[in-house]
Amino acid sequence: MTIRLLLVDDDPLVRAGLALMLGGAESIEIVGEGSDGSEVPDLVARLAPDVVLMDIRMPHVDGLTATERLRARADAPEVIVLTTFHADEQVLRALRAGAAGFVLKDTAPAEIARAVRRVAAGDPVLSPAVTRQLMSHVAGAPEALPRRSTAADRLAALADREREVAVAVGRGASNAEIAAQLFMSVPTVKTYVSRLLAKLGLNNRVQVALLVHDAGLLDDDPQGRTGE
């Protein structure tokens, strides 16, 4: 299946570079370009992309606001945000809003193409190490404690097995790894993940992982400190 990709960045040189790098990538078709987040709703309606690769900093409507508006819509495409920093609070906010991951602007073309393919397939593009780095970046923020309480309350509504699956997702485990750890079949794990998303009102596994981190469930978990 060909993945329809929309590029959104206010810098025409960046857009040209991305188009050049990704235009010839296998299974990816660039269906359009935008220069500001304000253009995203119309472009998405007209071009029906599967994935939007979106700059997080734009002058009129930034990528964060555009992501929040886009992911609130039914049948929204997946979003990968472009940034120049790993530990960026705006990146974290975009992930909370439903972005499936982020890539740095100096990422190798092959890695960006791989990220696009993974997101189109429904997989997050963040490792547990990167997620933990992002969470640590804002751990001392004033809203951290209220967020922990809210996250804990939301997860308390889950059944024990659902909670176990949520924590495994927070560690960055794949469906196959969760199945092995919890002695389930992979289809059963997929059912649990879908149930988690519906029950928690979330869009993707990244948001589940962030909620688990917010609740502090990995603070003393050695598996949560693993890298890739």
Contacts in CASP RR format, 6 or more apart in sequence:
PFRMAT RR
TARGET T0000
AUTHOR 0000-0000-0000
METHOD contacts of the structure
MODEL  1
MTIRLLLVDDDPLVRAGLALMLGGAESIEIVGEGSDGSEVPDLVARLAPD
VVLMDIRMPHVDGLTATERLRARADAPEVIVLTTFHADEQVLRALRAGAA
GFVLKDTAPAEIARAVRRVAAGDPVLSPAVTRQLMSHVAGAPEALPRRST
AADRLAALADREREVAVAVGRGASNAEIAAQLFMSVPTVKTYVSRLLAKL
GLNNRVQVALLVHDAGLLDDDPQGRTGE
1 27 0 8 1.000
2 27 0 8 1.000
2 28 0 8 1.000
2 29 0 8 1.000
3 27 0 8 1.000
3 28 0 8 1.000
3 29 0 8 1.000
3 50 0 8 1.000
3 51 0 8 1.000
3 116 0 8 1.000
3 117 0 8 1.000
3 120 0 8 1.000
4 29 0 8 1.000
4 31 0 8 1.000
4 47 0 8 1.000
4 48 0 8 1.000
4 49 0 8 1.000
4 50 0 8 1.000
4 51 0 8 1.000
5 22 0 8 1.000
5 28 0 8 1.000
5 29 0 8 1.000
5 30 0 8 1.000
5 31 0 8 1.000
5 49 0 8 1.000
5 50 0 8 1.000
5 51 0 8 1.000
5 52 0 8 1.000
5 53 0 8 1.000
5 116 0 8 1.000
6 30 0 8 1.000
6 31 0 8 1.000
6 32 0 8 1.000
6 33 0 8 1.000
6 34 0 8 1.000
6 40 0 8 1.000
6 43 0 8 1.000
6 44 0 8 1.000
6 47 0 8 1.000
6 49 0 8 1.000
6 51 0 8 1.000
6 52 0 8 1.000
6 53 0 8 1.000
6 77 0 8 1.000
7 15 0 8 1.000
7 18 0 8 1.000
7 19 0 8 1.000
7 22 0 8 1.000
7 30 0 8 1.000
7 32 0 8 1.000
7 33 0 8 1.000
7 34 0 8 1.000
7 53 0 8 1.000
8 33 0 8 1.000
8 34 0 8 1.000
8 35 0 8 1.000
8 36 0 8 1.000
8 37 0 8 1.000
8 39 0 8 1.000
8 40 0 8 1.000
8 43 0 8 1.000
8 52 0 8 1.000
8 53 0 8 1.000
8 54 0 8 1.000
8 55 0 8 1.000
8 58 0 8 1.000
8 63 0 8 1.000
8 66 0 8 1.000
9 15 0 8 1.000
9 18 0 8 1.000
9 34 0 8 1.000
9 35 0 8 1.000
9 54 0 8 1.000
9 55 0 8 1.000
9 58 0 8 1.000
9 82 0 8 1.000
10 35 0 8 1.000
10 36 0 8 1.000
10 55 0 8 1.000
10 57 0 8 1.000
10 58 0 8 1.000
10 59 0 8 1.000
11 55 0 8 1.000
12 35 0 8 1.000
14 55 0 8 1.000
14 82 0 8 1.000
14 105 0 8 1.000
15 33 0 8 1.000
15 34 0 8 1.000
15 35 0 8 1.000
18 53 0 8 1.000
18 112 0 8 1.000
19 30 0 8 1.000
19 33 0 8 1.000
21 109 0 8 1.000
21 112 0 8 1.000
21 113 0 8 1.000
22 28 0 8 1.000
22 30 0 8 1.000
22 109 0 8 1.000
22 112 0 8 1.000
22 113 0 8 1.000
22 116 0 8 1.000
23 29 0 8 1.000
23 30 0 8 1.000
25 109 0 8 1.000
25 113 0 8 1.000
25 116 0 8 1.000
26 113 0 8 1.000
27 117 0 8 1.000
28 113 0 8 1.000
28 116 0 8 1.000
28 117 0 8 1.000
31 47 0 8 1.000
31 48 0 8 1.000
31 49 0 8 1.000
32 43 0 8 1.000
32 47 0 8 1.000
32 49 0 8 1.000
34 40 0 8 1.000
34 43 0 8 1.000
35 58 0 8 1.000
36 58 0 8 1.000
36 59 0 8 1.000
36 60 0 8 1.000
36 61 0 8 1.000
37 54 0 8 1.000
37 58 0 8 1.000
37 60 0 8 1.000
37 61 0 8 1.000
37 62 0 8 1.000
37 63 0 8 1.000
37 65 0 8 1.000
37 66 0 8 1.000
38 60 0 8 1.000
38 61 0 8 1.000
38 66 0 8 1.000
40 52 0 8 1.000
40 54 0 8 1.000
40 61 0 8 1.000
40 66 0 8 1.000
40 69 0 8 1.000
40 70 0 8 1.000
41 69 0 8 1.000
41 70 0 8 1.000
43 49 0 8 1.000
44 52 0 8 1.000
44 70 0 8 1.000
44 76 0 8 1.000
44 77 0 8 1.000
48 77 0 8 1.000
49 77 0 8 1.000
50 77 0 8 1.000
50 78 0 8 1.000
50 120 0 8 1.000
51 77 0 8 1.000
51 78 0 8 1.000
51 79 0 8 1.000
51 80 0 8 1.000
51 116 0 8 1.000
51 119 0 8 1.000
51 120 0 8 1.000
52 70 0 8 1.000
52 77 0 8 1.000
52 78 0 8 1.000
52 79 0 8 1.000
52 80 0 8 1.000
53 80 0 8 1.000
53 82 0 8 1.000
53 103 0 8 1.000
53 112 0 8 1.000
53 116 0 8 1.000
54 63 0 8 1.000
54 66 0 8 1.000
54 67 0 8 1.000
54 79 0 8 1.000
54 80 0 8 1.000
54 81 0 8 1.000
54 82 0 8 1.000
55 63 0 8 1.000
55 81 0 8 1.000
55 82 0 8 1.000
55 83 0 8 1.000
56 62 0 8 1.000
56 63 0 8 1.000
56 64 0 8 1.000
56 81 0 8 1.000
56 82 0 8 1.000
56 83 0 8 1.000
56 88 0 8 1.000
56 90 0 8 1.000
56 91 0 8 1.000
56 94 0 8 1.000
56 102 0 8 1.000
57 63 0 8 1.000
57 83 0 8 1.000
57 90 0 8 1.000
58 66 0 8 1.000
62 90 0 8 1.000
63 81 0 8 1.000
63 94 0 8 1.000
64 81 0 8 1.000
64 90 0 8 1.000
64 93 0 8 1.000
64 94 0 8 1.000
64 97 0 8 1.000
67 79 0 8 1.000
67 81 0 8 1.000
67 94 0 8 1.000
67 97 0 8 1.000
67 98 0 8 1.000
67 99 0 8 1.000
68 94 0 8 1.000
68 97 0 8 1.000
70 76 0 8 1.000
70 77 0 8 1.000
70 79 0 8 1.000
71 79 0 8 1.000
71 97 0 8 1.000
71 98 0 8 1.000
71 99 0 8 1.000
71 203 0 8 1.000
78 100 0 8 1.000
78 119 0 8 1.000
78 120 0 8 1.000
78 122 0 8 1.000
78 204 0 8 1.000
79 94 0 8 1.000
79 98 0 8 1.000
79 99 0 8 1.000
79 100 0 8 1.000
79 101 0 8 1.000
80 99 0 8 1.000
80 100 0 8 1.000
80 101 0 8 1.000
80 102 0 8 1.000
80 103 0 8 1.000
80 115 0 8 1.000
80 116 0 8 1.000
80 119 0 8 1.000
80 125 0 8 1.000
81 91 0 8 1.000
81 94 0 8 1.000
81 95 0 8 1.000
81 99 0 8 1.000
81 101 0 8 1.000
81 102 0 8 1.000
81 103 0 8 1.000
82 102 0 8 1.000
82 103 0 8 1.000
82 104 0 8 1.000
82 105 0 8 1.000
83 90 0 8 1.000
83 91 0 8 1.000
83 102 0 8 1.000
83 103 0 8 1.000
83 104 0 8 1.000
83 105 0 8 1.000
84 104 0 8 1.000
84 105 0 8 1.000
84 106 0 8 1.000
85 91 0 8 1.000
85 104 0 8 1.000
86 104 0 8 1.000
86 130 0 8 1.000
86 133 0 8 1.000
86 134 0 8 1.000
87 133 0 8 1.000
87 134 0 8 1.000
87 136 0 8 1.000
87 137 0 8 1.000
88 134 0 8 1.000
88 137 0 8 1.000
89 137 0 8 1.000
89 138 0 8 1.000
89 141 0 8 1.000
91 102 0 8 1.000
91 134 0 8 1.000
92 134 0 8 1.000
92 135 0 8 1.000
92 137 0 8 1.000
92 138 0 8 1.000
92 210 0 8 1.000
94 102 0 8 1.000
95 101 0 8 1.000
95 102 0 8 1.000
95 126 0 8 1.000
95 134 0 8 1.000
95 206 0 8 1.000
95 207 0 8 1.000
95 210 0 8 1.000
96 207 0 8 1.000
96 210 0 8 1.000
98 202 0 8 1.000
98 203 0 8 1.000
98 204 0 8 1.000
98 206 0 8 1.000
98 207 0 8 1.000
99 206 0 8 1.000
100 119 0 8 1.000
100 122 0 8 1.000
100 124 0 8 1.000
100 125 0 8 1.000
100 204 0 8 1.000
100 206 0 8 1.000
101 115 0 8 1.000
101 119 0 8 1.000
101 124 0 8 1.000
101 125 0 8 1.000
101 126 0 8 1.000
101 206 0 8 1.000
102 125 0 8 1.000
102 126 0 8 1.000
103 111 0 8 1.000
103 112 0 8 1.000
103 115 0 8 1.000
103 125 0 8 1.000
107 115 0 8 1.000
115 125 0 8 1.000
118 124 0 8 1.000
118 125 0 8 1.000
119 125 0 8 1.000
122 204 0 8 1.000
123 205 0 8 1.000
124 172 0 8 1.000
124 204 0 8 1.000
124 205 0 8 1.000
124 206 0 8 1.000
124 209 0 8 1.000
126 134 0 8 1.000
126 206 0 8 1.000
126 209 0 8 1.000
127 172 0 8 1.000
127 227 0 8 1.000
127 228 0 8 1.000
128 170 0 8 1.000
128 171 0 8 1.000
128 172 0 8 1.000
128 209 0 8 1.000
128 224 0 8 1.000
128 226 0 8 1.000
128 227 0 8 1.000
128 228 0 8 1.000
129 226 0 8 1.000
129 227 0 8 1.000
129 228 0 8 1.000
131 170 0 8 1.000
131 172 0 8 1.000
131 206 0 8 1.000
131 209 0 8 1.000
131 210 0 8 1.000
131 213 0 8 1.000
132 213 0 8 1.000
132 218 0 8 1.000
132 224 0 8 1.000
132 225 0 8 1.000
135 210 0 8 1.000
135 213 0 8 1.000
135 214 0 8 1.000
138 144 0 8 1.000
147 214 0 8 1.000
148 214 0 8 1.000
148 215 0 8 1.000
148 216 0 8 1.000
150 214 0 8 1.000
151 211 0 8 1.000
151 212 0 8 1.000
151 214 0 8 1.000
151 215 0 8 1.000
151 216 0 8 1.000
152 215 0 8 1.000
152 216 0 8 1.000
154 200 0 8 1.000
154 211 0 8 1.000
154 215 0 8 1.000
155 163 0 8 1.000
155 166 0 8 1.000
155 200 0 8 1.000
155 211 0 8 1.000
155 212 0 8 1.000
155 215 0 8 1.000
155 217 0 8 1.000
157 199 0 8 1.000
158 166 0 8 1.000
158 196 0 8 1.000
158 199 0 8 1.000
158 200 0 8 1.000
161 182 0 8 1.000
161 192 0 8 1.000
162 192 0 8 1.000
162 195 0 8 1.000
162 196 0 8 1.000
162 199 0 8 1.000
164 182 0 8 1.000
165 178 0 8 1.000
165 182 0 8 1.000
165 189 0 8 1.000
165 192 0 8 1.000
165 193 0 8 1.000
165 196 0 8 1.000
166 196 0 8 1.000
166 208 0 8 1.000
166 211 0 8 1.000
166 212 0 8 1.000
167 212 0 8 1.000
167 217 0 8 1.000
167 218 0 8 1.000
167 221 0 8 1.000
168 177 0 8 1.000
168 178 0 8 1.000
168 181 0 8 1.000
168 182 0 8 1.000
169 178 0 8 1.000
169 193 0 8 1.000
169 196 0 8 1.000
169 205 0 8 1.000
169 208 0 8 1.000
169 209 0 8 1.000
169 212 0 8 1.000
170 208 0 8 1.000
170 209 0 8 1.000
170 212 0 8 1.000
170 213 0 8 1.000
170 217 0 8 1.000
170 218 0 8 1.000
170 224 0 8 1.000
171 218 0 8 1.000
171 221 0 8 1.000
171 223 0 8 1.000
171 224 0 8 1.000
171 226 0 8 1.000
172 205 0 8 1.000
172 209 0 8 1.000
173 181 0 8 1.000
175 186 0 8 1.000
175 189 0 8 1.000
175 190 0 8 1.000
175 193 0 8 1.000
176 186 0 8 1.000
178 184 0 8 1.000
178 189 0 8 1.000
179 185 0 8 1.000
179 186 0 8 1.000
179 188 0 8 1.000
179 189 0 8 1.000
182 189 0 8 1.000
184 192 0 8 1.000
193 205 0 8 1.000
193 208 0 8 1.000
196 202 0 8 1.000
196 208 0 8 1.000
197 203 0 8 1.000
197 204 0 8 1.000
197 208 0 8 1.000
200 207 0 8 1.000
200 208 0 8 1.000
200 211 0 8 1.000
202 208 0 8 1.000
202 211 0 8 1.000
212 218 0 8 1.000
218 224 0 8 1.000
END
